[in-house]
Amino acid sequence: MIAILQEAPDAVTLRLSLAEVARFRAGQYYNVRIPIPGRPRPIQRAYSIGSSPVPASNVIDIGVKETPGGLISPILVNGLSVGDSIEVRGPYGRFVWDEEVDRPTLLVGAGSGMVPLMSMIRYAAATGHDSAVRLVCSASDFNHAFYAEELALLDRRHHWLSVTHCITRDPGESRAAHHRRIDAGILESVVRPAAVERAYICGPPAMVEDASGSLAALGLGPEAILTEKFN
Ligand SMILES: Cc1cc2nc3c(=O)[nH]c(=O)nc-3n(C[C@H](O)[C@H](O)[C@H](O)COP(=O)(O)OP(=O)(O)OC[C@H]3O[C@@H](n4cnc5c(N)ncnc54)[C@H](O)[C@@H]3O)c2cc1C
C-alpha cells in the first residue's frame, strides 16, 4: 500500500503498488484477501478499481466504504497503514466500459458504486472521449459524495460530461440538483435531453434494480443496460 486517501468519513481509496503492470478494463474489480484469526483461509471480498487503466501502470486505486458490522471493510477502512501489504487477485468482471460503443451514455451510482464509474470517467477523460456522458450519483450529503471535487473539475473541463448530484439528507445543499434518492423522474430528466442509448448502473442491489426498471420503462433495451450490484 503506497497511499491511503480519505474519500468520505467512512470510505478510503487504497493505492496499491502491484508486482506487475495492471492490465484491466475500466469497471473491473480485484478480490482482496484478508487473513482472519480462527479462519482456515483468507476471507475474500470484491473491490472495484477507481483509477484509469491508462496510462498503464503497476499502481491501482481501489475504493472501500465501511459496511457497519462487516468482517472485511472495517479492517480495510480503519485498520491499514501505508507500507502494509495486502493480497489481491484479479482483475475480474464484465461490468466494463466499452469504448467501441460511441453513443450517449448514462452512469448511475450510489455510495461506493461510484468507484468503477469513476474509473470509466477517468479513462474517458484520458483517452479523448467525445460523446455525451451523463452521471447521476447519490449520497447522503456532500461529505459522503465520492470524488465530488474531481468530478466538479472534470465537469467544467469536458463538454461531454455532466454530473447530477442527488443528496438525500441535506436539504440545504445547493450543489445538489435533487434532494431525494435517484428515481424515475430524475433519470428521465437526464436521459431524454441527452438521448441516452446505453447505461451503467452500480451500487446497492435495490437501487440498481429500481434504476434498471426505470430505464427499461424509458425504452432502453436490456442489452443497453449494464449493472453491477455491490452485495
Ligand atoms: C463485483 C463487486 C464489486 C464491489 N466493489 C466494491 C467497492 O468498490 N467498494 C466497496 O466498498 N464495496 C464493494 N463491493 C462490496 C464488497 O465486496 C463487500 O461486500 C462489502 O465491503 C462488505 O464486506 P464486509 O466483509 O465488510 O461485510 P460482510 O461481513 O460481508 O457483511 C455484510 C453485511 O452483512 C451483515 N452480516 C454479516 N454476517 C451476518 C449475520 N450472520 N447475520 C446478520 N447480518 C450479518 C453485516 O453486519 C454487514 O452489514 C463490491 C461487491 C461486488 C460483488
The ligand as an ORCA input file, in Angstrom:
! r2SCAN-3c Opt
* xyz 0 1
  C     -18.375     -7.000     -8.017
  C     -18.368     -6.265     -6.702
  C     -17.624     -5.106     -6.575
  C     -17.612     -4.411     -5.359
  N     -16.905     -3.250     -5.277
  C     -16.908     -2.570     -4.101
  C     -16.218     -1.318     -3.980
  O     -15.593     -0.821     -4.938
  N     -16.249     -0.683     -2.790
  C     -16.929     -1.181     -1.709
  O     -16.902     -0.556     -0.640
  N     -17.604     -2.355     -1.806
  C     -17.591     -3.054     -2.950
  N     -18.271     -4.246     -3.036
  C     -18.859     -4.812     -1.797
  C     -17.764     -5.566     -1.014
  O     -17.293     -6.663     -1.801
  C     -18.249     -6.150      0.313
  O     -19.425     -6.897      0.092
  C     -18.527     -5.079      1.356
  O     -17.363     -4.299      1.608
  C     -18.965     -5.738      2.706
  O     -17.974     -6.643      3.113
  P     -17.690     -6.889      4.656
  O     -16.816     -8.084      4.779
  O     -17.270     -5.645      5.352
  O     -19.138     -7.219      5.239
  P     -19.766     -8.669      5.487
  O     -19.059     -9.353      6.600
  O     -19.854     -9.377      4.184
  O     -21.191     -8.251      5.998
  C     -22.115     -7.525      5.169
  C     -23.325     -7.132      5.998
  O     -23.974     -8.293      6.447
  C     -24.130     -8.236      7.865
  N     -23.911     -9.594      8.398
  C     -22.797    -10.338      8.288
  N     -22.984    -11.550      8.885
  C     -24.239    -11.531      9.368
  C     -25.035    -12.453     10.097
  N     -24.560    -13.649     10.429
  N     -26.306    -12.117     10.423
  C     -26.801    -10.901     10.073
  N     -26.114     -9.985      9.401
  C     -24.851    -10.289      9.060
  C     -23.056     -7.294      8.366
  O     -23.429     -6.652      9.567
  C     -22.967     -6.312      7.245
  O     -23.935     -5.280      7.380
  C     -18.321     -4.930     -4.240
  C     -19.064     -6.102     -4.378
  C     -19.090     -6.758     -5.588
  C     -19.907     -8.017     -5.699
*
